[in-house]
């Protein structure tokens, strides 16, 4: 039988509030406007604000005015558009400045894992090595050899070459002079081949390791850049050679890895903690 109006009223007064009753629509709309900004979208028009908040332009004008008054947005006097204000920037930079590189990168690495269902790693330079400082294993194809602190020669791994390729000729020469020739597999690049591969890496925008460290895997890596434009870390994705060819790895996975690396780079503060040391080994040689 249908409920009576009295029963419905009593339920509304006595029962716990539904989850959606905790939702503050005005706050959600303001946050949606802030979330609409990004590295490639630094200014919003009134129309953009309306679309982000899903409101009419008159309502968007009120949202914009409120965020400007609170310091989260500023108006561009020339274009009348909205940009992030000092309060939004200070909150973001203060938070990021207190976080280490792995902490900043973790949600991006997780998103890449979820989109590809593959093993994802983050590495920084340490002397002549690259050192894994972040990892998000695949649910479907976990790699038991992947762990925090594992190292690889900079010129051998895709992670290392993604960092090395965007360093100066002097830095590259110093690394290659210090490392010993290392043939992990028959497909490991020799030192004379590395310079050509680094040049190819710069042209592509990513590094590829095709069975150079193990015959079981292929990987692709892209660099993270600091605010000074220097490569300071790299993200990579590795897969079994049984499940993907090199051509498909570059076609299907490389763009996603590059996209992730760019997204992380865009939010890094000027002095990010945990970015490693390049060229000189802190503490011990090749630690």
C-alpha positions in Angstrom: 0.0 0.0 0.0 1.2 3.5 -0.7 2.4 5.5 2.2 0.3 8.3 3.7 1.4 11.9 3.8 1.6 11.6 7.6 3.9 8.6 7.5 6.2 10.3 5.0 6.3 13.4 7.2 7.1 11.3 10.3 9.9 9.5 8.4 11.4 12.8 7.3 11.4 14.1 10.9 12.6 11.0 12.7 14.8 9.0 10.3 18.5 9.7 9.6 19.1 12.1 6.8 19.9 10.5 3.4 23.5 10.9 2.3 22.7 13.3 -0.4 21.4 15.7 2.3 25.0 16.4 3.3 25.8 17.6 -0.1 26.3 21.4 -0.3 25.5 22.3 -3.9 26.9 25.9 -3.8 30.3 24.6 -2.4 30.4 21.8 -5.0 29.9 24.4 -7.8 32.7 26.6 -6.5 35.1 23.7 -6.2 34.1 22.6 -9.7 35.2 26.0 -11.0 38.6 25.7 -9.2 39.0 22.2 -10.6 38.5 23.5 -14.1 41.9 25.3 -14.1 45.0 23.4 -15.3 48.4 23.8 -17.0 46.8 24.4 -20.4 43.8 26.3 -19.0 45.1 29.2 -16.8 42.2 31.5 -17.4 38.4 31.0 -17.5 35.8 33.1 -19.1 32.4 33.7 -17.5 31.0 31.1 -19.9 33.7 28.6 -18.8 32.8 29.2 -15.2 29.1 28.6 -16.0 29.9 25.4 -17.8 32.2 24.2 -15.0 29.6 24.9 -12.3 26.7 23.9 -14.6 24.8 27.1 -13.9 23.6 30.1 -15.9 25.9 32.9 -16.6 24.2 35.2 -14.0 24.7 32.5 -11.4 28.3 32.0 -12.6 28.9 35.7 -12.1 27.9 35.4 -8.4 30.1 32.3 -8.0 33.1 34.2 -9.6 32.4 37.3 -7.4 32.4 35.1 -4.2 35.6 33.3 -5.1 37.3 36.6 -6.0 36.2 38.1 -2.6 37.6 35.1 -0.8 40.9 35.4 -2.7 40.7 32.1 -4.6 40.3 33.9 -7.9 41.3 37.2 -9.5 39.9 39.0 -12.5 42.1 39.8 -15.4 41.3 43.5 -16.1 42.2 43.2 -19.8 40.1 40.1 -20.7 37.7 40.1 -17.7 38.5 36.4 -17.3 39.2 34.6 -14.0 42.6 33.3 -12.9 43.6 31.5 -9.7 44.2 34.0 -6.9 46.8 34.2 -4.2 44.9 32.2 -1.7 44.4 29.2 -4.0 48.0 29.3 -5.1 49.4 29.6 -1.5 47.3 26.7 -0.3 48.4 24.5 -3.2 52.1 25.5 -3.1 52.2 25.1 0.7 50.8 21.7 0.5 52.9 20.5 -2.4 56.0 22.1 -0.8 55.6 19.8 2.2 55.2 16.7 0.1 57.9 14.5 -1.3 58.1 13.6 -4.9 56.6 10.1 -4.4 53.7 11.5 -2.4 52.9 14.0 -5.2 53.2 11.4 -7.9 51.3 8.6 -6.2 47.8 9.5 -7.4 49.0 10.0 -11.0 50.8 6.6 -10.9 47.7 4.9 -9.5 45.6 6.5 -12.2 48.0 5.2 -14.9 47.9 1.7 -13.4 44.1 1.8 -13.3 44.0 2.9 -17.0 46.4 0.3 -18.2 46.3 -2.5 -15.6 50.1 -2.6 -15.8 53.1 -2.2 -13.4 54.1 1.4 -12.9 57.3 2.8 -11.3 58.8 6.1 -10.4 62.6 6.5 -10.2 65.1 9.3 -9.5 68.8 9.5 -10.2 71.4 8.5 -7.6 74.9 8.8 -9.0 75.1 6.6 -12.0 72.0 4.7 -11.1 68.3 5.2 -11.2 66.5 4.2 -8.0 62.9 3.2 -7.7 61.1 5.5 -5.2 57.5 4.8 -6.1 55.6 1.7 -7.4 52.0 0.8 -8.1 51.8 -2.9 -9.1 49.3 -4.3 -11.5 46.4 -6.2 -10.1 46.4 -8.6 -13.0 50.1 -9.0 -13.7 52.0 -8.1 -10.6 55.8 -8.0 -10.9 57.4 -9.6 -7.8 60.8 -8.2 -8.7 59.6 -4.6 -8.5 60.3 -3.0 -5.1 61.2 0.4 -3.6 64.9 0.9 -3.6 65.8 -1.3 -6.5 68.4 0.2 -8.8 69.5 0.1 -12.3 72.4 1.6 -14.3 71.2 4.9 -15.7 72.2 4.1 -19.3 70.7 0.6 -19.3 67.1 1.1 -18.0 64.2 3.0 -19.6 63.8 5.0 -16.4 67.5 6.0 -16.4 67.6 6.9 -20.0 64.4 9.0 -19.7 66.2 11.1 -17.2 69.6 11.0 -18.9 68.4 12.0 -22.3 67.4 15.5 -21.2 70.6 16.3 -19.4 73.6 18.2 -20.8 76.3 16.6 -23.0 78.8 17.0 -20.1 76.6 15.2 -17.6 75.9 12.4 -20.0 79.6 12.0 -20.8 80.4 12.0 -17.1 77.9 9.2 -16.4 79.1 7.0 -19.3 82.7 7.5 -18.4 82.1 6.2 -14.8 79.9 3.2 -15.5 81.3 -0.2 -16.5 80.0 -2.1 -19.5 77.1 -4.3 -18.4 75.4 -6.9 -20.5 72.4 -8.1 -18.7 70.9 -9.7 -21.8 71.9 -10.1 -25.4 69.8 -7.0 -26.1 71.4 -4.7 -23.5 72.6 -1.6 -25.2 76.4 -1.2 -25.2 77.9 2.2 -24.2 78.7 3.1 -27.8 75.0 2.6 -28.7 73.7 4.7 -25.8 74.3 8.1 -27.3 72.3 7.3 -30.4 69.5 5.9 -28.3 69.4 9.0 -26.1 69.1 11.1 -29.2 66.2 8.9 -30.4 64.7 9.2 -26.9 64.6 13.0 -27.1 63.0 12.8 -30.6 60.3 10.5 -29.4 59.7 12.1 -26.1 60.1 8.8 -24.2 62.6 6.0 -23.6 62.1 2.4 -24.5 63.8 -0.7 -23.0 63.2 -3.6 -25.3 64.4 -6.7 -23.3 67.6 -4.9 -22.3 67.4 -5.7 -18.6 65.4 -8.9 -18.8 64.3 -11.0 -21.7 60.8 -11.2 -20.2 59.9 -7.5 -20.2 59.6 -4.4 -22.3 59.1 -1.0 -20.8 58.5 2.6 -21.8 59.5 5.7 -19.6 59.0 9.4 -19.8 60.8 12.2 -17.9 59.6 14.5 -15.1 60.8 18.0 -15.3 61.4 20.5 -12.5 60.5 24.1 -12.7 64.0 24.8 -14.1 63.4 22.6 -17.1 65.8 19.9 -16.0 64.8 16.2 -15.9 64.7 15.1 -12.3 62.8 11.7 -12.4 61.0 9.4 -14.6 57.8 7.3 -14.8 57.7 3.9 -16.6 55.3 1.1 -17.5 56.6 -2.4 -18.0 54.9 -5.4 -19.6 55.6 -9.0 -20.5 57.0 -9.5 -24.0 54.4 -12.3 -24.3 51.5 -9.7 -24.1 52.8 -6.8 -26.2 55.1 -6.1 -29.1 57.4 -3.1 -29.1 55.4 -1.4 -31.8 52.2 -1.8 -29.7 54.0 -0.7 -26.6 55.0 2.6 -28.3 51.6 3.1 -30.0 49.3 2.2 -27.1 51.2 2.8 -23.8 53.8 5.4 -24.5 51.3 8.3 -25.0 49.7 7.5 -21.6 53.1 7.4 -19.8 54.1 10.7 -21.4 50.8 12.2 -20.4 51.2 11.1 -16.8 54.8 12.4 -16.6 53.7 15.8 -17.9 50.8 16.0 -15.5 53.1 15.3 -12.5 55.7 17.8 -13.8 53.0 20.5 -14.0 52.3 20.4 -10.3 55.9 20.1 -8.9 57.0 22.9 -6.6 60.4 24.6 -7.2 62.1 22.7 -4.5 60.7 19.2 -4.5 61.8 16.8 -1.8 63.1 13.4 -2.7 64.2 14.2 -6.3 67.5 12.4 -5.9 71.1 13.3 -6.8 72.5 13.3 -10.3 76.0 12.4 -11.3 77.4 12.3 -7.8 76.6 9.4 -5.4 75.5 10.6 -2.0 77.2 8.6 0.8 78.5 5.6 -1.2 79.5 5.0 -4.8 76.6 3.7 -7.0 74.5 3.2 -3.9 
